[in-house]
Amino acid sequence: METVHIDAVDQLQYFIQQLSTPLGMAMVLLFLLALFAVIFMPVLRWIYLGTAIWTSTLAYYGYAKLDENVLMSPLQQLRDYGRPITVALLIALLIPSLIAQRGIRGKVTCAGLWGLGIYQIIFSARLAAGGDMVHGVLGGLILFITFMVMLLGVTRWVQVPKDADKVINTIVFSVALFVISNIMQLLVNPAAVGAAGGRFYGTTGNPQHAGLILSASIAPLLYFAFAPGRGKLLRLSGILLLIPVVGMTAWTGSRTAALVTLVSLGIMFRLKLGKLIYILPILFISFVVVMQFANYLVAAQFPEYAGLMQSSDVLGFGQHIIDTTDTRSDVWYWTFQTFLANPLYGSATGAVGYTENSYLAIAANFGLVGLLPLLFVLVASCFAMFRVWKLRPQLGPHAAMAEMVVAGLFSLFMGALFEGYLGGTLSFPIYMLYVYLCLIPFLIDLAHRQAFYATGMPVAMPLTDQPYGGYQPQYT
């Protein structure tokens, strides 16, 4: 199979050049059909969003040779055009977002959501000012479209708890696409996703990237599998999806992924330690099953690696997770010194480097111009998390969703202390931040509404709200 290894900066330009070909014209027609269909079929909104989140995870492993990093078809083609596909899906979601109605919602947005959008726009403007026009101008336009879809679309598409469940289902859908595509690739050629090299990096750019995607998925998956009111088949599918997710997370050998996982579990089960009796065996079984699967693949296709699963260096990841070697303090010191050299605007002049700390990386590259908006997002989000956590008693059976949102947000902000992903654009953690910050105002709105309905207080409701007025506090 002949492949084209396209750099992320040139993907959109290359894609535009291909539009004049017969295949390109067919893709334009398909896009127009997709644009028309999503307006009249609301379920496609979530399918498009989930697919966009998945395609944003596709990247080239930076340290692999080209002939060793070729994926099976059509994964390779999807990766080559991953960014244009993601952008096309977001543009398709823009129209239903612009025409979305407020409906019964009282509180629609929160300061953290606005802050994240404004931070990314400032981030793009600073890139352009530093000389990176492709990421600055074109990237800024993409980020603006993403912000509009989240601010005007997702926030208004969620009217009742069943709609909020659709958001979680969308995340699970994107994770399922990620896991299934990686399992298929492992069966065809494990070397292309890291099986022969030790640590698992999958269809992403490096093991840390893969580990972050997988670990950030654990909280939504646990909610999907164990939240009340879900059918047995969905619960079973969630548990089955947890098995490869947990195993692959360990296989990446990422200590940041381990931290994100532990923080998520700690917050979600802080008040429900008894449920860990059911969760921990699943996590352990997931670990064992995936490792045995990995050992079988490696032993079959790469005999020289056979038997490593029985050693303490389980394909290279085991020792890395428990390794206490300090690999970050020197980099953090250098990054901080870079910030001090130009504290106002930073040192970004064209190519931007990101170190293993999101906050220091933004400070060094963009100075206070980028750091202050990011800190505003952090503070506003923490305030919103605290507010949602206090309102859990009013949420009744939906309190588990609030715990998931707090666990997901807090774990991502903690993980950012050790990875530079908050400086990303179309990336899985950024999408997760947006999703959580869209759910927070809904949960606050729901808690207030539940309290009114529970006390029987007369509430002046608009006509659009009256169909829900007679519901019990746990209305769905």
C-alpha positions in Angstrom: 0.0 0.0 0.0 1.4 3.4 -1.0 1.0 6.0 1.7 1.6 9.7 2.0 3.2 10.8 5.3 1.8 14.3 5.7 2.9 16.7 8.4 0.2 18.1 10.6 1.0 21.6 9.4 0.5 20.7 5.8 -2.5 18.4 6.1 -5.2 21.1 5.3 -3.2 22.5 2.4 -2.7 19.0 0.9 -6.4 18.2 1.5 -7.4 21.4 -0.4 -5.2 20.4 -3.3 -7.0 17.1 -3.6 -10.5 18.6 -3.9 -10.0 19.1 -7.6 -9.6 15.3 -8.1 -12.6 13.0 -8.7 -12.2 11.6 -5.2 -12.1 15.1 -3.8 -15.3 16.1 -5.6 -17.0 13.0 -4.3 -15.9 14.0 -0.7 -17.3 17.5 -1.2 -20.7 16.0 -2.3 -20.6 13.7 0.7 -19.9 16.6 3.0 -22.9 18.6 1.6 -25.1 15.5 2.2 -23.8 15.2 5.7 -24.4 18.9 6.3 -28.0 18.6 5.1 -28.7 15.4 7.1 -27.4 16.7 10.5 -30.0 19.5 10.4 -32.9 17.1 10.2 -31.5 14.1 12.1 -30.5 15.2 15.6 -28.9 11.9 16.4 -26.2 12.6 13.8 -25.0 15.5 15.9 -23.6 13.1 18.5 -22.2 10.7 15.9 -20.4 13.6 14.1 -19.0 14.9 17.4 -17.9 11.4 18.6 -16.2 10.8 15.2 -14.5 14.2 15.4 -13.1 13.4 18.8 -11.8 10.1 17.6 -10.2 11.4 14.4 -8.4 14.1 16.5 -6.5 11.3 18.2 -4.9 10.0 15.0 -1.2 11.0 14.7 2.2 9.7 13.6 4.5 8.2 16.2 7.5 10.6 16.0 10.2 8.0 16.7 9.1 5.2 14.3 10.4 4.7 10.8 7.9 5.4 8.1 7.7 1.9 6.9 7.1 0.7 10.5 4.4 3.2 11.2 2.0 2.4 8.4 -1.5 1.5 9.5 -3.9 -0.8 7.9 -6.4 0.6 5.3 -8.5 2.7 5.9 -6.9 3.8 9.2 -3.8 5.1 7.3 -5.9 7.2 5.0 -8.0 8.5 8.0 -4.8 9.4 9.8 -3.4 11.2 6.7 -6.5 13.4 6.5 -7.4 13.3 10.2 -7.4 17.0 10.8 -9.4 18.0 7.7 -12.0 15.3 8.5 -12.2 16.6 12.1 -12.6 20.2 10.8 -15.3 19.1 8.3 -17.3 17.4 11.0 -17.1 20.5 13.2 -18.2 22.7 10.3 -21.1 20.4 9.7 -22.1 20.8 13.4 -21.9 24.6 13.2 -25.3 25.1 11.5 -27.3 23.1 14.0 -25.4 24.9 16.8 -26.3 28.3 15.5 -30.0 27.5 15.2 -30.2 25.6 18.6 -32.7 27.0 21.1 -32.3 27.7 24.8 -35.3 25.6 25.5 -36.0 24.9 29.2 -32.5 25.7 30.3 -32.0 28.5 32.8 -28.2 28.5 33.2 -26.5 27.6 29.8 -22.8 28.4 30.2 -20.2 28.9 32.9 -17.2 31.1 33.2 -14.8 28.2 32.7 -16.3 27.4 29.3 -16.0 31.0 28.2 -12.5 31.1 29.6 -11.4 28.0 27.7 -12.6 29.4 24.4 -11.1 32.8 25.0 -7.8 31.2 26.1 -7.5 29.2 22.9 -8.3 32.2 20.7 -5.6 34.3 22.5 -3.3 31.2 22.2 -3.8 31.2 18.5 -3.3 34.9 18.1 0.0 34.7 20.0 1.1 31.9 17.7 0.4 34.1 14.7 2.2 37.0 16.3 5.2 34.7 16.8 5.4 33.8 13.2 3.5 30.5 13.1 0.8 31.7 10.7 -0.6 28.2 9.8 -1.3 27.2 13.4 -2.1 30.8 14.4 -4.6 32.0 11.8 -5.9 28.7 10.4 -5.7 27.0 13.8 -7.4 30.0 15.4 -10.3 29.7 12.9 -10.7 26.0 13.7 -10.6 26.7 17.5 -13.2 29.4 17.1 -15.5 26.9 15.2 -15.0 24.4 18.0 -15.8 27.0 20.6 -19.0 28.0 18.9 -20.1 24.3 18.5 -19.6 23.8 22.2 -20.9 27.1 23.4 -24.0 27.4 21.2 -24.6 23.7 20.3 -23.7 21.2 23.0 -24.8 23.4 25.8 -28.3 23.9 24.2 -28.7 20.3 23.0 -28.6 19.2 26.6 -32.1 19.9 28.0 -32.8 17.0 30.3 -30.7 14.2 31.9 -31.3 11.9 28.9 -29.6 14.5 26.7 -26.6 14.7 29.2 -26.4 10.9 28.9 -26.1 11.3 25.2 -23.0 13.5 25.8 -21.4 10.7 27.8 -22.4 8.1 25.2 -20.7 10.3 22.6 -17.4 10.1 24.6 -17.8 6.3 25.0 -18.5 6.1 21.2 -15.2 7.9 20.4 -13.3 5.7 22.9 -14.9 2.6 21.4 -13.7 3.7 17.9 -10.2 4.3 19.3 -10.0 0.9 21.0 -11.5 -1.1 18.1 -9.2 0.5 15.6 -6.2 -0.2 17.7 -7.2 -3.8 18.4 -7.7 -4.3 14.6 -4.3 -2.8 14.0 -2.7 -5.0 16.7 -4.1 -8.1 14.9 -2.7 -7.0 11.6 0.6 -5.4 12.5 1.4 -4.8 16.2 4.7 -3.1 15.3 2.8 -0.1 13.8 1.3 0.7 17.2 4.3 -0.1 19.4 3.8 -3.7 20.4 7.4 -4.7 19.3 9.0 -1.6 20.8 7.8 -2.1 24.3 5.4 0.7 25.3 2.1 1.0 23.5 1.4 4.2 21.6 -1.4 3.0 19.3 -2.6 5.3 16.5 -1.4 8.4 18.4 1.9 10.3 18.5 3.5 8.7 21.5 2.8 6.5 24.6 2.0 9.5 26.7 -0.6 10.7 24.2 -2.2 7.2 24.1 -2.1 6.9 27.9 -3.8 10.2 28.4 -6.6 9.4 25.9 -7.2 6.0 27.6 -6.9 7.2 31.2 -9.1 10.2 30.6 -11.7 7.8 29.3 -12.0 5.7 32.5 -14.2 8.1 34.4 -16.9 8.3 31.6 -16.7 4.6 31.1 -17.2 3.9 34.8 -20.3 6.2 34.7 -21.5 4.5 31.5 -21.2 1.1 33.1 -22.4 1.7 36.6 -24.7 4.7 36.6 -28.3 3.9 37.6 -31.0 3.5 35.0 -28.9 2.0 32.3 -29.9 -1.3 30.7 -27.9 -4.5 31.3 -26.7 -4.7 27.7 -25.2 -1.2 27.9 -23.7 -2.0 31.3 -22.1 -5.1 29.9 -20.7 -3.3 26.8 -19.2 -0.6 29.1 -17.5 -3.2 31.3 -16.2 -5.0 28.2 -14.8 -1.7 26.9 -13.1 -1.1 30.2 -11.0 -4.2 29.8 -8.9 -3.0 26.9 -8.9 0.6 28.0 -7.4 -0.2 31.4 -5.0 -2.8 30.0 -3.8 -0.4 27.2 -3.4 2.4 29.7 -1.0 0.3 31.7 0.7 -0.9 28.5 1.6 2.7 27.6 3.8 2.9 30.7 2.8 6.6 31.2 3.1 7.8 34.8 0.8 10.7 34.0 -1.9 8.3 32.8 -1.5 6.4 36.0 -2.0 9.6 38.0 -5.1 10.6 35.9 -6.5 7.1 36.5 -5.9 7.2 40.3 -7.3 10.7 40.7 -10.4 9.8 38.7 -11.0 6.7 40.8 -10.3 8.5 44.1 -12.8 11.2 43.4 -15.6 9.1 41.9 -15.4 6.5 44.8 -14.4 8.7 47.7 -17.9 8.3 49.2 -18.5 4.9 47.7 -15.6 2.8 48.8 -17.7 -0.3 48.9 -18.2 -0.2 45.2 -14.4 -0.6 44.7 -15.0 -4.2 45.6 -16.7 -4.6 42.3 -14.4 -2.2 40.3 -10.9 -3.4 41.4 -11.4 -7.0 40.2 -12.5 -5.6 36.8 -9.4 -3.4 36.7 -7.1 -6.4 37.6 -8.7 -8.7 35.1 -8.4 -6.0 32.4 -4.7 -5.7 33.1 -4.1 -9.5 33.0 -6.2 -10.1 29.8 -4.6 -7.3 27.8 -1.1 -8.2 28.9 -1.6 -11.8 27.9 -3.1 -10.7 24.5 -0.1 -8.4 24.0 2.3 -11.3 24.9 0.6 -13.6 22.4 0.9 -11.0 19.6 4.5 -10.2 20.3 5.5 -13.9 20.6 3.8 -14.8 17.4 5.2 -12.0 15.2 8.4 -11.1 17.0 10.0 -14.2 18.6 12.9 -12.2 19.9 10.5 -10.5 22.4 8.8 -13.7 23.6 9.1 -14.4 27.3 9.4 -10.7 28.3 5.9 -10.9 29.8 7.2 -13.2 32.5 9.9 -10.7 33.5 9.6 -7.7 35.7 10.0 -5.5 32.6 6.6 -6.4 31.1 7.3 -5.3 27.5 9.1 -2.2 28.9 6.1 -0.5 30.6 6.2 -2.0 34.0 9.4 -0.6 35.2 8.6 2.8 33.7 5.4 3.2 35.7 7.1 2.5 39.0 10.4 4.2 38.0 11.1 7.0 40.5 13.8 8.6 38.4 13.3 12.4 38.2 13.0 13.2 34.5 11.1 16.5 34.9 12.6 18.9 37.4 15.6 19.9 35.2 13.1 20.6 32.3 10.8 22.5 34.6 13.7 24.7 35.8 14.8 25.4 32.2 11.2 26.2 31.2 10.8 28.6 34.1 14.0 30.3 33.3 12.7 30.7 29.7 9.6 32.4 31.1 11.7 34.7 33.3 13.6 35.8 30.2 10.5 37.2 28.6 7.6 37.1 31.1 5.2 39.3 29.2 5.0 37.7 25.7 7.0 34.6 26.1 9.6 33.2 23.7 7.5 31.7 20.9 8.9 32.7 17.5 7.6 30.3 15.0 8.1 26.7 16.1 6.7 26.2 19.6 8.1 23.7 22.1 6.0 22.1 24.9 7.6 20.6 27.9 6.2 18.2 30.5 4.1 20.8 32.3 1.2 22.6 30.6 1.3 25.7 32.8 5.1 26.2 32.5 5.0 25.4 28.8 2.4 28.1 28.2 4.3 30.6 30.4 7.6 30.0 28.6 6.1 30.2 25.1 3.4 32.8 25.5 4.3 34.6 28.8 1.6 36.2 30.9 -0.4 36.8 27.7 -1.1 33.1 27.6 -0.7 32.1 31.2 -3.3 34.4 32.8 -6.2 33.2 30.6 -5.2 29.6 31.3 -5.1 30.3 35.0 -8.5 31.9 34.7 -9.8 28.7 33.2 -8.3 26.8 36.0 -9.7 29.0 38.8 -13.2 29.3 37.2 -13.4 25.6 36.6 -12.3 24.8 40.2 -15.0 27.1 41.5 -17.6 25.4 39.2 -16.5 22.0 40.4 -16.8 23.0 44.0 -20.3 24.3 43.3 -21.4 21.2 41.5 -20.0 19.0 44.3 -22.0 20.8 46.9 -25.2 20.5 44.8 -25.0 16.7 44.6 -27.7 16.1 47.2 -30.2 18.0 45.0 -29.3 15.9 42.0 -30.7 12.7 43.4 -29.9 9.8 41.0 -27.9 12.1 38.8 -25.3 12.8 41.5 -23.1 10.2 39.8 -22.8 12.4 36.8 -21.6 15.3 38.9 -19.0 13.1 40.5 -17.8 12.0 37.1 -17.5 15.6 35.8 -15.5 16.7 38.9 -13.3 13.6 38.7 -12.7 14.1 35.0 -11.9 17.8 35.2 -9.7 17.6 38.3 -7.7 14.7 36.9 -7.0 16.5 33.7 -5.8 19.7 35.5 -3.6 17.5 37.7 -2.2 15.6 34.7 -1.4 18.9 33.1 1.3 19.3 35.7 3.3 16.6 34.0 2.3 16.9 30.3 1.9 19.8 28.0 -1.5 18.9 26.5 -3.2 22.1 27.5 -1.2 23.7 24.7 -2.9 21.5 22.2 -5.6 22.4 19.7 -7.7 19.6 18.3 -6.9 17.0 21.0 -8.8 14.6 23.1 -8.1 16.3 26.5 -9.2 19.7 25.1 -12.5 18.1 23.9 -12.9 16.5 27.3 -12.5 19.8 29.0 -15.1 21.4 26.7 -17.5 18.5 27.3 -17.2 18.7 31.1 -17.5 22.5 31.1 -20.7 22.1 29.0 -22.2 19.6 31.5 -21.4 21.7 34.6 -24.0 24.5 33.9 -26.6 21.8 33.1 -26.0 20.1 36.4 -26.3 23.3 38.3 -29.5 24.2 36.4 -30.8 20.6 37.0 -30.0 20.8 40.8 -31.9 24.1 41.1 -34.9 22.7 39.1 -34.9 19.5 41.1 -35.0 21.5 44.4 -38.0 23.6 43.1 -39.9 20.5 42.1 -39.1 18.6 45.3 -40.5 21.4 47.5 -43.6 21.9 45.4 -42.9 25.6 45.2 -44.9 27.4 42.5 -42.5 28.3 39.7 -43.3 30.6 36.8 -42.3 28.5 33.8 -42.3 29.3 30.1 -44.4 27.3 27.7 -41.4 25.2 26.7 -40.8 24.2 30.3 -44.4 23.2 31.2 -44.2 19.6 29.9 -41.5 19.0 32.6 -43.4 20.8 35.3 -45.2 17.8 36.6 -42.2 15.5 36.8 -40.8 14.2 40.0 -37.3 15.4 41.2 -35.6 12.7 39.3 -37.2 13.7 36.0 -35.4 12.3 32.9 
